[in-house]
């Protein structure tokens, strides 16, 4: 346990000591928040208004609250994974500098060394997301606040699970990387593609039936849906109180992936938590086993 604690502290200190690495991980979600609000906001607004039946009038606060909730959930869903890749660069840097060889010749077990990288990356990523979440909540407070204390706590729970999953995913990929170029290439691919695969940039309800069925097997899809549900629950409640028919509210939930279907079967929120938690545990175990048996 002492060896594990020492490795965790060592990796966290090195991450925050490297200002370039730390600020690149920190600034990415903040830049995305500005870009989302600037460009995707109007797209989300137009999509929502076009889905409303004729004759329905909606207050600007309600529209802004819905759009803001969709933006924040999209941001958190993407960055929980992409920022984890950035925070986990220390694993590859140690290979490049030779520090990894120094660590492997010590009596520390390879599984302990793997957990040291994993836990340190998860802690660093969560710290960054505390800042990101606060920025997101400030944005919601400005455009339209419909969150309750319970919603906020559930959003943090969703972020925690997604960070565990994202850190495990980045760890199991980074364990095979040996150069800075490989690390940059993988980071670019993940940043460009993950948002589409998890339904953050565009709801998977807009995709073809075949692609929807394929994406329903990916854990990130359910993480995005959990964030969607908790970021916009208050808005949907306000819609119901304002006289929106239940079928209209459910139709909006379907279009935003708040309601997910696995081969036409509705996936409940509890099931989504089980899928995401199980996927995180499975990938963590796979990562530790790979590091235990891998010689380099």
C-alpha positions, -999 to 999 in steps of 0.1 A, spaced: 0 0 0 29 24 8 43 17 -27 10 24 -43 5 57 -24 40 68 -33 34 61 -69 1 79 -69 16 110 -52 46 109 -76 24 108 -107 0 135 -95 29 158 -86 46 153 -120 13 160 -138 6 193 -121 43 202 -122 43 200 -160 25 233 -167 21 225 -204 5 192 -198 -17 206 -170 -29 237 -188 -36 217 -221 -58 194 -201 -75 223 -183 -80 246 -212 -95 220 -235 -129 217 -218 -131 255 -213 -124 262 -249 -150 235 -259 -176 252 -236 -171 285 -255 -172 268 -289 -203 248 -280 -221 278 -267 -211 298 -298 -217 273 -326 -238 244 -313 -262 265 -293 -280 279 -323 -281 244 -339 -296 229 -308 -321 258 -304 -333 254 -341 -336 216 -337 -357 220 -306 -380 247 -320 -386 227 -352 -397 197 -332 -425 216 -314 -460 213 -327 -475 244 -343 -492 268 -320 -468 261 -290 -452 291 -275 -422 285 -252 -405 311 -230 -369 320 -238 -358 309 -203 -371 275 -209 -355 272 -244 -322 285 -230 -323 261 -201 -329 231 -225 -302 242 -249 -278 249 -220 -284 215 -204 -278 198 -237 -245 218 -242 -232 211 -207 -241 174 -209 -223 171 -243 -193 189 -230 -189 167 -199 -196 135 -218 -168 142 -243 -142 157 -220 -145 129 -194 -128 107 -219 -107 131 -240 -92 149 -210 -84 115 -194 -62 108 -224 -44 141 -219 -40 135 -182 -26 100 -188 2 112 -210 26 107 -181 25 70 -187 40 74 -222 64 102 -211 79 78 -186 87 54 -214 102 81 -235 124 95 -207 134 60 -194 117 66 -160 95 35 -167 126 12 -168 138 26 -135 104 19 -119 102 -17 -133 135 -27 -118 123 -19 -83 105 -45 -62 72 -29 -70 48 -52 -88 37 -43 -123 0 -44 -112 8 -19 -85 26 3 -110 -4 1 -133 -28 11 -106 -5 40 -96 -8 54 -131 -46 48 -132 -55 63 -99 -33 93 -103 -48 100 -138 -83 96 -124 -76 120 -95 -60 146 -118 -89 143 -143 -115 147 -116 -98 179 -103 -99 194 -137 -136 184 -140 -145 202 -108 -133 234 -124 -151 225 -157 -183 217 -139 -182 250 -120 -178 268 -153 -207 249 -168 -229 256 -139 -221 293 -141 -231 292 -178 -264 276 -169 -270 301 -141 -267 328 -168 -288 313 -196 -314 293 -176 -311 274 -143 -334 245 -137 -311 222 -117 -319 209 -82 -294 199 -56 -302 162 -65 -295 169 -102 -261 184 -94 -251 155 -72 -262 130 -99 -243 149 -125 -212 146 -104 -219 109 -100 -222 105 -138 -189 124 -142 -172 102 -117 -182 70 -135 -173 84 -169 -139 95 -156 -133 60 -143 -142 46 -177 -123 72 -197 -92 68 -176 -94 30 -179 -99 33 -217 -69 57 -221 -47 35 -199 -54 3 -218 -45 21 -251 -15 41 -237 1 10 -224 10 0 -260 23 35 -269 60 42 -268 66 76 -284 52 112 -282 41 110 -318 19 79 -312 4 96 -281 -4 128 -301 -20 107 -329 -42 87 -306 -52 118 -287 -62 135 -319 -82 105 -331 -100 102 -298 -108 139 -296 -122 139 -331 -142 107 -331 -154 100 -296 -179 129 -295 -198 114 -324 -196 78 -311 -211 87 -277 -238 109 -292 -225 141 -277 -221 162 -309 -252 148 -325 -279 126 -308 -278 91 -320 -315 93 -326 -305 112 -358 -285 83 -371 -297 54 -392 -313 24 -374 -283 2 -381 -258 27 -366 -281 32 -336 -280 -5 -329 -242 -5 -331 -238 25 -309 -261 10 -283 -233 -15 -275 -209 13 -265 -208 23 -228 -201 59 -236 -236 62 -252 -252 55 -218 -229 79 -200 -240 107 -223 -277 98 -218 -273 98 -180 -258 133 -182 -286 144 -205 -313 131 -182 -299 148 -151 -289 181 -168 -323 186 -183 -346 169 -158 -357 202 -143 -365 216 -178 -387 187 -186 -405 190 -153 -411 227 -161 -424 218 -195 -449 194 -179 -460 221 -154 -464 246 -183 -490 224 -200 -468 205 -225 -486 172 -234 -467 141 -221 -462 127 -256 -445 160 -267 -421 158 -237 -414 122 -244 -408 130 -281 -382 156 -271 -365 132 -248 -363 106 -276 -348 132 -299 -321 142 -273 -312 106 -263 -326 110 -228 -346 79 -237 -324 52 -251 -335 19 -267 -316 -13 -271 -332 -31 -301 -365 -14 -294 -363 -21 -256 -362 9 -233 -330 12 -212 -338 24 -177 -315 48 -158 -305 20 -134 -295 -2 -162 -274 26 -177 -255 29 -144 -249 -9 -144 -236 -9 -180 -213 21 -174 -200 8 -140 -195 -27 -154 -177 -15 -184 -153 6 -162 -146 -23 -140 -140 -47 -170 -116 -23 -187 -97 -16 -154 -92 -53 -148 -81 -58 -184 -56 -29 -181 -41 -43 -149 -38 -78 -164 -21 -65 -195 4 -45 -174 10 -75 -152 20 -97 -181 34 -72 -205 72 -71 -203 78 -35 -214 
